[in-house]
Amino acid sequence: MRPRTNSFIFTKDTGGDELFQLFLRNRDTGLTTQLSEPGTRNGSATFSDDGKLIAWTVTRSGTATRQTVVANPDDPSSRRVVHTGDGGWGVADISPDGTRLLMARYVSVTESTLHVVDIATGTVTQVTPELKVSYGGGSFDRTGRSIFTVSDERGEFASLVKIDLATNARTWLTAGANWDVEGFSM
C-alpha cells in the first residue's frame, strides 16, 4: 500500500515474458497508472514513509546491470536513475526524510552487503563489512541514523542487528538466541 493513500502497487508481465511492469492502482477511482518503462524488468519497489516517492530496480533485456530509479508516483515521467550496478541490487528502504536509499547487493545465499545511496548525488556508502555473510532485509530507524537488518555475521543463526550509520557500531538485538530471525517489521 502507498502510505497515506488508498493506492497500491503491483507488477505484471505479458504472456510469461517476465518483463514485469510496475503499476499503481487507485482503489477509490479504479485508475491504474504504469510507472515503469515498457520493455524492462522491474522489481524491489518501495515507497517513502510519506508516499511521495517510490524507488525500484530496473533491468534492461540482455544485461546484468540494474538501475535504481526514483519517481513521484503521481508523475511517472519524473523517473530518474540514481544508481547503476552489476548484479543483484535491490531497494530495501527509503530514509524517513526521503534523501537516501538503503540497498542490498546480493552475491549469493551466503553473501550480501548493505549500502546507503544518496538520492541527490548517487554517492554509495557501504555500511556492512566485506565478509562472507548474509544480510536479510533492511529498514532505517525513525531518525534515519541507524538501520535494522537480519544477519548471520555472528554465527550459525541469523540475528536482528541495529547498525549505527555514523560509527558502524552494531547492537545485536537477538544475541544468544538459538534460532533464526527470518524477518522483521518496523
Stockholm file with secondary structure:
# STOCKHOLM 1.0

chainA/1-186         MRPRTNSFIFTKDTGGDELFQLFLRNRDTGLTTQLSEPGTRNGSATFSDDGKLIAWTVTRSGTATRQTVVANPDDPSSRRVVHTGDGGWGVADISPDGTRLLMARYVSVTESTLHVVDIATGTVTQVTPELKVSYGGGSFDRTGRSIFTVSDERGEFASLVKIDLATNARTWLTAGANWDVEGFSM
#=GR chainA/1-186 SS CCTTSSEEEEEECSTTCCCCEEEEEETTTCCEEECSCTTEEEEEEEECTTSSCEEEEEEETTCCEEEEEEEETTEEEEEEEEEEEESEEEEEEECTTSSEEEEEEEEETTEEEEEEEETTTCCEEECSCSCSCCEEEEEECTTSSEEEEEECTTSSSCEEEEEETTTCCEEETTTTCSSCCCCCCC
#=GC SS_cons         CCTTSSEEEEEECSTTCCCCEEEEEETTTCCEEECSCTTEEEEEEEECTTSSCEEEEEEETTCCEEEEEEEETTEEEEEEEEEEEESEEEEEEECTTSSEEEEEEEEETTEEEEEEEETTTCCEEECSCSCSCCEEEEEECTTSSEEEEEECTTSSSCEEEEEETTTCCEEETTTTCSSCCCCCCC
//
